[in-house]
Amino acid sequence: MSAKPTVSRTTAAAEGDVVVLLIGMRVNHFWAVHQWVPVAAAMFRMLGELGKDKSRGLLSHVLLTASPRTYYVVQYWESKEKLYAYAHSPEMFHHRAWAIINRKERKGKARGHVGLWHETYVVPEGSYESIYADMPPFGLAAATGVLPLEARGRSAAERLGRRKKTPQGAEPAA
């Protein structure tokens, strides 16, 4: 399914802090298919699980390839609290998957055929900006919606400096 590109310049409609999770795998030994295919399948299972229940907090995700060995997902979350809640929930597949990995490690059965990694960023409001030229919603804009570029400023500096006003009209305290 491909979205029709917009013929304009837009920016993401994100408000407040933005939570970004980069999570992925690296195939260390291609011949160990029985080791890395289940890891890839687990990621798709978790994304499916999150997609069925929007209240869990995953706003959007993008699947990417960094190299023939490295695959990852950029995820946009409502909050770090919802990300933590999903990661630690015994009812969710992520909890079970990490339990399996930890058991293998404790028993000395982790063989290094597949690498796992993640990075989490909580980006404060006013510390991110975006521009999309002739693009359908992508990345942060796919997660939060789009606005005409002018709504946030024509330059990156204007968009980066944007902060919500407090009810009294003053800048919020740092």
Short mmCIF file of the C-alpha atoms (twelve columns), coordinates in Angstrom:
data_MODEL
# 
_entry.id   MODEL 
# 
loop_
_atom_site.group_PDB 
_atom_site.id 
_atom_site.type_symbol 
_atom_site.label_atom_id 
_atom_site.label_alt_id 
_atom_site.label_comp_id 
_atom_site.label_asym_id 
_atom_site.label_seq_id 
_atom_site.Cartn_x 
_atom_site.Cartn_y 
_atom_site.Cartn_z 
_atom_site.pdbx_PDB_model_num 
ATOM 1   C CA . MET A 1   0.000  0.000   0.000  1 
ATOM 2   C CA . SER A 2   1.498  3.348   -0.928 1 
ATOM 3   C CA . ALA A 3   0.204  6.702   0.136  1 
ATOM 4   C CA . LYS A 4   -0.079 9.429   -2.443 1 
ATOM 5   C CA . PRO A 5   2.614  12.087  -1.933 1 
ATOM 6   C CA . THR A 6   1.404  15.539  -1.050 1 
ATOM 7   C CA . VAL A 7   2.582  18.326  -3.320 1 
ATOM 8   C CA . SER A 8   3.632  20.703  -0.619 1 
ATOM 9   C CA . ARG A 9   5.923  21.126  2.322  1 
ATOM 10  C CA . THR A 10  4.674  19.823  5.629  1 
ATOM 11  C CA . THR A 11  5.953  19.164  9.125  1 
ATOM 12  C CA . ALA A 12  5.006  16.682  11.846 1 
ATOM 13  C CA . ALA A 13  2.121  17.692  14.105 1 
ATOM 14  C CA . ALA A 14  3.907  16.294  17.187 1 
ATOM 15  C CA . GLU A 15  3.157  17.991  20.494 1 
ATOM 16  C CA . GLY A 16  5.208  17.677  23.660 1 
ATOM 17  C CA . ASP A 17  8.024  15.170  24.100 1 
ATOM 18  C CA . VAL A 18  8.681  12.582  21.394 1 
ATOM 19  C CA . VAL A 19  9.698  9.017   22.307 1 
ATOM 20  C CA . VAL A 20  11.661 7.149   19.642 1 
ATOM 21  C CA . LEU A 21  12.797 3.544   19.951 1 
ATOM 22  C CA . LEU A 22  15.267 2.077   17.473 1 
ATOM 23  C CA . ILE A 23  15.323 -1.701  17.809 1 
ATOM 24  C CA . GLY A 24  16.932 -4.274  15.622 1 
ATOM 25  C CA . MET A 25  18.975 -7.346  14.925 1 
ATOM 26  C CA . ARG A 26  22.214 -8.200  13.179 1 
ATOM 27  C CA . VAL A 27  22.695 -11.555 11.496 1 
ATOM 28  C CA . ASN A 28  26.173 -12.618 12.595 1 
ATOM 29  C CA . HIS A 29  26.115 -15.997 10.831 1 
ATOM 30  C CA . PHE A 30  23.860 -16.290 7.759  1 
ATOM 31  C CA . TRP A 31  24.041 -20.087 7.840  1 
ATOM 32  C CA . ALA A 32  22.426 -20.168 11.310 1 
ATOM 33  C CA . VAL A 33  18.956 -19.555 9.877  1 
ATOM 34  C CA . HIS A 34  17.353 -21.477 12.754 1 
ATOM 35  C CA . GLN A 35  18.792 -18.841 15.131 1 
ATOM 36  C CA . TRP A 36  17.941 -15.544 13.425 1 
ATOM 37  C CA . VAL A 37  14.642 -16.307 11.686 1 
ATOM 38  C CA . PRO A 38  12.845 -16.739 15.040 1 
ATOM 39  C CA . VAL A 39  14.233 -13.367 16.173 1 
ATOM 40  C CA . ALA A 40  12.911 -11.630 13.056 1 
ATOM 41  C CA . ALA A 41  9.575  -13.421 13.415 1 
ATOM 42  C CA . ALA A 42  9.366  -12.305 17.064 1 
ATOM 43  C CA . MET A 43  9.682  -8.648  16.040 1 
ATOM 44  C CA . PHE A 44  6.831  -9.000  13.559 1 
ATOM 45  C CA . ARG A 45  4.754  -10.772 16.207 1 
ATOM 46  C CA . MET A 46  5.350  -7.925  18.685 1 
ATOM 47  C CA . LEU A 47  4.457  -5.283  16.078 1 
ATOM 48  C CA . GLY A 48  1.261  -7.194  15.294 1 
ATOM 49  C CA . GLU A 49  0.424  -7.426  18.987 1 
ATOM 50  C CA . LEU A 50  0.949  -3.674  19.418 1 
ATOM 51  C CA . GLY A 51  -1.039 -2.894  16.270 1 
ATOM 52  C CA . LYS A 52  -4.093 -4.709  17.646 1 
ATOM 53  C CA . ASP A 53  -4.219 -2.566  20.785 1 
ATOM 54  C CA . LYS A 54  -3.490 1.129   20.164 1 
ATOM 55  C CA . SER A 55  -3.867 1.855   23.888 1 
ATOM 56  C CA . ARG A 56  -0.473 0.185   24.428 1 
ATOM 57  C CA . GLY A 57  1.124  3.381   23.071 1 
ATOM 58  C CA . LEU A 58  2.858  2.534   19.787 1 
ATOM 59  C CA . LEU A 59  1.937  5.391   17.436 1 
ATOM 60  C CA . SER A 60  3.749  4.250   14.305 1 
ATOM 61  C CA . HIS A 61  6.759  2.305   13.069 1 
ATOM 62  C CA . VAL A 62  9.035  2.066   10.050 1 
ATOM 63  C CA . LEU A 63  10.963 -1.068  9.054  1 
ATOM 64  C CA . LEU A 64  14.467 -0.353  7.747  1 
ATOM 65  C CA . THR A 65  17.577 -2.147  6.533  1 
ATOM 66  C CA . ALA A 66  20.991 -0.839  7.553  1 
ATOM 67  C CA . SER A 67  22.974 -3.507  5.669  1 
ATOM 68  C CA . PRO A 68  22.474 -7.034  4.366  1 
ATOM 69  C CA . ARG A 69  23.073 -8.161  7.963  1 
ATOM 70  C CA . THR A 70  21.297 -5.495  10.014 1 
ATOM 71  C CA . TYR A 71  17.555 -4.844  10.161 1 
ATOM 72  C CA . TYR A 72  15.720 -2.509  12.467 1 
ATOM 73  C CA . VAL A 73  12.484 -0.785  13.325 1 
ATOM 74  C CA . VAL A 74  12.044 2.885   14.166 1 
ATOM 75  C CA . GLN A 75  9.135  3.123   16.584 1 
ATOM 76  C CA . TYR A 76  7.312  6.239   17.795 1 
ATOM 77  C CA . TRP A 77  5.627  5.942   21.208 1 
ATOM 78  C CA . GLU A 78  3.087  8.048   23.113 1 
ATOM 79  C CA . SER A 79  5.303  8.062   26.203 1 
ATOM 80  C CA . LYS A 80  8.242  6.303   27.803 1 
ATOM 81  C CA . GLU A 81  5.841  5.025   30.466 1 
ATOM 82  C CA . LYS A 82  3.778  3.164   27.846 1 
ATOM 83  C CA . LEU A 83  6.947  1.786   26.266 1 
ATOM 84  C CA . TYR A 84  8.139  0.505   29.671 1 
ATOM 85  C CA . ALA A 85  4.695  -0.918  30.456 1 
ATOM 86  C CA . TYR A 86  4.688  -2.914  27.218 1 
ATOM 87  C CA . ALA A 87  8.259  -4.140  27.683 1 
ATOM 88  C CA . HIS A 88  7.579  -5.367  31.232 1 
ATOM 89  C CA . SER A 89  4.047  -6.715  30.852 1 
ATOM 90  C CA . PRO A 90  3.975  -10.488 31.516 1 
ATOM 91  C CA . GLU A 91  0.939  -10.768 29.187 1 
ATOM 92  C CA . MET A 92  2.851  -9.427  26.176 1 
ATOM 93  C CA . PHE A 93  5.133  -11.424 23.873 1 
ATOM 94  C CA . HIS A 94  8.164  -9.167  24.485 1 
ATOM 95  C CA . HIS A 95  8.347  -10.384 28.086 1 
ATOM 96  C CA . ARG A 96  8.319  -14.033 26.993 1 
ATOM 97  C CA . ALA A 97  10.903 -13.443 24.237 1 
ATOM 98  C CA . TRP A 98  13.367 -11.825 26.646 1 
ATOM 99  C CA . ALA A 99  12.811 -14.614 29.174 1 
ATOM 100 C CA . ILE A 100 13.879 -17.128 26.496 1 
ATOM 101 C CA . ILE A 101 16.979 -15.088 25.637 1 
ATOM 102 C CA . ASN A 102 17.919 -14.684 29.308 1 
ATOM 103 C CA . ARG A 103 17.495 -18.435 29.977 1 
ATOM 104 C CA . LYS A 104 19.743 -19.293 27.026 1 
ATOM 105 C CA . GLU A 105 22.352 -16.845 28.259 1 
ATOM 106 C CA . ARG A 106 22.306 -18.217 31.827 1 
ATOM 107 C CA . LYS A 107 22.698 -21.781 30.519 1 
ATOM 108 C CA . GLY A 108 25.581 -20.767 28.242 1 
ATOM 109 C CA . LYS A 109 23.545 -21.576 25.119 1 
ATOM 110 C CA . ALA A 110 23.674 -18.109 23.558 1 
ATOM 111 C CA . ARG A 111 25.904 -18.728 20.573 1 
ATOM 112 C CA . GLY A 112 26.308 -15.298 19.023 1 
ATOM 113 C CA . HIS A 113 24.567 -16.120 15.749 1 
ATOM 114 C CA . VAL A 114 22.308 -13.093 15.980 1 
ATOM 115 C CA . GLY A 115 22.887 -9.749  17.663 1 
ATOM 116 C CA . LEU A 116 20.141 -7.669  19.262 1 
ATOM 117 C CA . TRP A 117 20.155 -3.961  20.023 1 
ATOM 118 C CA . HIS A 118 17.950 -1.046  20.884 1 
ATOM 119 C CA . GLU A 119 18.282 2.656   21.582 1 
ATOM 120 C CA . THR A 120 15.589 4.790   23.202 1 
ATOM 121 C CA . TYR A 121 15.376 8.566   22.906 1 
ATOM 122 C CA . VAL A 122 13.035 10.882  24.783 1 
ATOM 123 C CA . VAL A 123 13.253 14.137  22.852 1 
ATOM 124 C CA . PRO A 124 11.890 17.213  24.632 1 
ATOM 125 C CA . GLU A 125 9.521  19.549  22.854 1 
ATOM 126 C CA . GLY A 126 11.495 22.212  21.024 1 
ATOM 127 C CA . SER A 127 14.382 19.794  20.400 1 
ATOM 128 C CA . TYR A 128 13.051 18.157  17.249 1 
ATOM 129 C CA . GLU A 129 11.864 19.429  13.896 1 
ATOM 130 C CA . SER A 130 10.875 17.942  10.584 1 
ATOM 131 C CA . ILE A 131 10.180 18.844  7.010  1 
ATOM 132 C CA . TYR A 132 8.581  16.707  4.332  1 
ATOM 133 C CA . ALA A 133 8.632  17.943  0.738  1 
ATOM 134 C CA . ASP A 134 6.245  16.220  -1.658 1 
ATOM 135 C CA . MET A 135 6.015  13.214  0.691  1 
ATOM 136 C CA . PRO A 136 3.151  11.213  2.130  1 
ATOM 137 C CA . PRO A 137 3.167  11.095  5.936  1 
ATOM 138 C CA . PHE A 138 6.393  9.345   6.985  1 
ATOM 139 C CA . GLY A 139 8.288  8.823   10.227 1 
ATOM 140 C CA . LEU A 140 7.229  11.251  12.932 1 
ATOM 141 C CA . ALA A 141 4.531  12.719  10.666 1 
ATOM 142 C CA . ALA A 142 3.014  9.267   10.147 1 
ATOM 143 C CA . ALA A 143 2.926  8.878   13.935 1 
ATOM 144 C CA . THR A 144 1.502  12.294  14.830 1 
ATOM 145 C CA . GLY A 145 -0.092 13.730  11.693 1 
ATOM 146 C CA . VAL A 146 1.006  16.549  9.406  1 
ATOM 147 C CA . LEU A 147 0.716  20.302  9.408  1 
ATOM 148 C CA . PRO A 148 1.502  22.856  6.721  1 
ATOM 149 C CA . LEU A 149 5.121  23.895  7.183  1 
ATOM 150 C CA . GLU A 150 4.125  27.495  7.932  1 
ATOM 151 C CA . ALA A 151 2.266  26.341  11.054 1 
ATOM 152 C CA . ARG A 152 5.606  25.656  12.734 1 
ATOM 153 C CA . GLY A 153 7.959  27.975  10.836 1 
ATOM 154 C CA . ARG A 154 9.696  28.042  7.474  1 
ATOM 155 C CA . SER A 155 13.189 27.449  8.879  1 
ATOM 156 C CA . ALA A 156 14.591 24.611  10.953 1 
ATOM 157 C CA . ALA A 157 15.620 27.144  13.616 1 
ATOM 158 C CA . GLU A 158 12.016 28.363  13.946 1 
ATOM 159 C CA . ARG A 159 10.685 24.794  14.195 1 
ATOM 160 C CA . LEU A 160 13.360 23.734  16.704 1 
ATOM 161 C CA . GLY A 161 12.675 26.698  18.953 1 
ATOM 162 C CA . ARG A 162 8.944  26.036  19.108 1 
ATOM 163 C CA . ARG A 163 7.571  25.465  22.586 1 
ATOM 164 C CA . LYS A 164 3.971  25.340  23.775 1 
ATOM 165 C CA . LYS A 165 2.881  28.441  25.596 1 
ATOM 166 C CA . THR A 166 1.667  28.101  29.172 1 
ATOM 167 C CA . PRO A 167 -1.911 29.213  29.895 1 
ATOM 168 C CA . GLN A 168 -0.626 32.675  30.849 1 
ATOM 169 C CA . GLY A 169 1.125  32.990  27.468 1 
ATOM 170 C CA . ALA A 170 4.652  32.702  28.871 1 
ATOM 171 C CA . GLU A 171 7.278  30.185  27.847 1 
ATOM 172 C CA . PRO A 172 7.304  27.117  30.090 1 
ATOM 173 C CA . ALA A 173 10.131 26.912  32.641 1 
ATOM 174 C CA . ALA A 174 13.100 24.781  31.624 1 
# 
